[in-house]
């Protein structure tokens, strides 16, 4: 075999090996490769605390059914809501309410995203505060469901000292197909030290059409950064 042909085969083999290493996870924007020590530590924590059956649905191979915790340790829930489907009808229950001032702020954020002054649907709220810390995770979620369409709008934010509001995720007011919702929304999953460094992180569930995954957001001095995205399942 000629030296050139031998070198060519080595290059091809290396390319195949790299392709297998990056694989599907490298092409999935919600599940980028997890190669750092911090990423692997976070993934192990998430699988231990928020994962059920694994793998689940049609993948990924290391994915899982996402299960919210039964109890939120060291978190004060002053407002919380939950929704479930019963015989094709969705029922949502709001427990607790944000303060009138915070409610006005959150509704104002939704109106800035296009929510009408007199919407047909309802708005639900989450207000979660890690015990001993000076910030809260807040959410306002609006939707109106009919047989032909879903109209929705959402904002998730941090409220810090002096009522400073930092928006983490937002969904502009829009309509979508109820049977094929192409809009990505997020749900608060927990507040926990997911990386073992003593700092509380925000743990969210991402929800797109037939695709569900977990995101972890770190908070430092009022700023935020997504430090993990992955796991979950798709159909």
Secondary structure, DSSP 8 states (H G I E B T S, - for coil): --HHHHHHHHHHHHHHHHHHHHHHHHH-TTS----SHHHHHHHHHHHHHHB-SSS-TT--TT---B---SS-TTEEEEEEEEEEEETTEEEEEEES---HHHHHHHHHHHHHTT--TT-SSEEEEEEEEETTSS-EEEEEEEEEE-SS-EEEEEEEEEE-GGG-EEEEEEEEEEEEBTTB----EEEEEEEE-SSSSS--EEEEEEEETTEEEEEEEEEETTEEEEEEEEEEEE-
